[in-house]
Structures are given as structure tokens and as C-alpha cells.
Amino acid sequence: MQQSYLIKPVLDIEYPTIDYGKGVYLYDKNNKDYIDGSSGAVTASVGHGVTEVINAMTEQANKVSFVYRSQFTSEAAEGLAKKLSEITPGDLNWSFFVNSGSEATETAMKVAIQHWQEQGIYSKTKVLSRWMSYHGITLGALSMSGHVARRERFVALLDDLPSASAPYCYRCPFGQTHPRCQLLCAKELERAIKRIGKDSIAAFIAEPIIGAAAGAVVPPEGYYAEIKAICERNNILFIADEVMTGMGRTGKMLAIEHWGVQPDIVALGKGMSGGYTPIAAALVSDKVMEPILQGSKMIMSGHTFSANPQSAAASLAVLNYIEKHHLVDRSEKIGNYLRKELIEVANRTSIIGDVRGKGLMLGIEFVENKNTKQSFAPQVKIANRVIKKAMENGLLVYPANAGDEGITGDAILVAPPLVITKEEIDELIFRFKKSIEEVEKDLL
Ligand code: PLP
């Protein structure tokens, strides 16, 4: 192994060196091809090497790549903010740009707190969340994250913000089935609010479809309407963390639109720039901005690279591309085909218990016993085995597990770029099926 000075996620394994990417394919230095079945970390929304995006980035770089947001605005940043207000529902008319999803959720948290402070209410400082969730790796975002494996090292530094169970019907935390459950998972939020005290809570944050912590877990019908009503009754803002689900990934521009519920603040990242540059955003509604506009007239947050024109130009080009090629509708339609094919694979194997999700954000949960839904023992590392085998077979899939043994199952996400064709899905399925069969054989 060549000496490397790069801190990689796992230090004692060798990662292939990437050479280039085109469409849904990536090619390493040995010219091996990989179908990007997870869009990296559910990011490469428009695929790799898109000429329109590269041209927009080059054009912007030839003008100016960086200006500081406290000294200048730019056409690119203004254009991106305008576009986001036009393509998202309701009055989400204000954009605050940052560089990662973690910064977007932390900005959402800070804006929510400031919204109340500007009205003279200083006690509302907590942002409640759910277990089996992921809102980011920085300490504020991790405090909101119900992801045990990512929290445990830093627990002493974190606030205990996860306060409600996830709407995880496959393994209902209350042992119920929908609709007989009467949405106990949503009602648990109101109980938590009563216990903690609504006067200390600024907002509630949730991923409309749970991603990294569980693998595309879709809530039961009525869940978000109930959540929104609970938030409104208790004077608490509702933040939708659409970092993974946003910008067409699930067959709607924002995943929360599947349930017709209007969030007060939205966090965006990942697919917003398709990975061409690091950019993310907190989208803030008129309602939330109003007291700030009447009051201090500034948001107490920001980063050196916030709203830089280079990233804004890339993101705007990606959003234009999504619109021009109708990728939101496409995500729904082609996602239905991918889902059907994954269910076919699941029906022919003993180790897949559930296929779920919406659009091109699909989750697969592994089980040792389909009838009892018994999970594999943690030491089997079933999802890791599948991910490794798929990589050998030239397919990328993404891990999804909250690390809370015995509660959340072990899952993966299949979330290819929104541009994937039917033929490419057939090849993805071929490689996936082969990988599953090989893992199954290894387990015997
Ligand atoms: N929120 C959600 C829903 C995510 O899935 C992620 C990343 O996976 C984040 C926030 C954090 O984003 P980033 O890794 O860009 O900081």
C-alpha cells in the first residue's frame, strides 16, 4: 500500500482512487466502473460530468470565484435565492447559504431561536427532534441527531434533544399497526413537549423521510398533519430537514410536499448542488423572518464561504437542469420501476425484510428471518457485507443504521442520480442481485 497522508473514514482499508465520472457511472484509476447507486452520499442528483453545470461553473470562475458576503452580494447568490423561493412551496422566501447540511440544520436551529428572541421571548431555546434521525455531525446538529453510533463518543458535549420515537411502522416502537395505533408516535411529541415545557422549546426538527439513520423510512398517513398541529398548538416552529430528501429526490421538490404540510424552516444540502460544490441552505419563511426584519435585521450566524458566487452558480445550474429535464417527475416514475425491481430481488432472497421509500430514495432492511423480522446479530454486519460485495461488483449503495442495537434494523439506501435510465436500472439490479446472492451464500 502506498503511504497516504489523508485521513480516510477507515484508516486501515484501501479505497479505490477515482479517475472520472460520467452520468451514473464512476471510473477508478484501474478503469473499473461503478454504478453510482447511492449518488455518493445521496448527493449527485444530476449525475457526474454534466456539461451545463461545468460550463456555468467555468463562466462564474472566469468572472469571480469568491467575494465575502458581508462586503458584496452576487448575481449568482441572488439568482439562487430567487430560484429556491420560486420552486419551494408556500412562503419559504428567504435563503441563508452555508456549506454543509450540518451547518444548514444548525442555522435553522439558530434562526428558530432568534425568531422568538426578536419578540422578547428568551426562554425558547431547545429544538426537539426524534430518535433514529440524523441532522449532522457538528455539535449542535449532533445534539439534535438521534443517531446513537455518531453521538456516543461525544455524549458529554451534547444536549439531549431527541425526545420522540420515529414513525417506524416496520418495527413500531409501540408494538402497534397503523391506523389502529392512532399515531402514537406523533402524539408522543406532545407528551415530550408537556414534560419539557413548551416555553423552553423553539422548534421541532424532522427528516420527512428518514435517511442515514434507518434507510428511507416513510411515516404513516396523517403523521405530519398531526405533528404540524402539535407544533402549532404549542407555539413551536416546524423545521423540515430536507438535506437528503430535497430537490426532487423523492418525486416532489421537497419530500414534505407528499403530505401537504408547510414547514416554517427547511434545511437543504447534498442534491442542491449535486455535489459539484459544497453548498447548503436554511430556507426561512416570511412568518419566521418577520420579527427579525422588524427587529435586529440580521441573522446571527454565517461562515466565510457562505453565499460564495462559485458554489451558488453551480447550485443554480443544477436546479435549472433539474427543472429543464423534469427530473422531479422522473424521480417518481423511474423510482417506481426501481422499487418494483428491488421488490423482485427481495422476494427471491431470504435476507431482505423490507423495501421502502419514495421516488429515488429507497431503503432496504435486512433480516435473518422474514416472518419474525428478526435482525441479524450486530457482529454479522449484514449491511456492511452487502455494501462491500456490491462495491466489488461495481455498484455503490449507502449504509443506513442508527447504531442502536435491537431497536433500528440494519439497512442500506439505494438512491441513484435522478437521471438514471431504465437500462441503467436493469444493470444496477443485475449487480445488486448478484451481490445479495453472494452474501447469502457466504452466510451459509
Ligand atoms: N441532515 C440530513 C437529513 C442528512 O442526511 C445529513 C447528511 O447525511 C445532514 C443533515 C448533514 O449533512 P452534511 O454531511 O453535509 O453536513
Residues whose N, C-alpha, C, O or C-beta is under 5 A from the ligand:
A	BS01	PLP	S100 G101 S102 Y134 H135 G136 E207 G211 A212 D241 V243 M244 G269
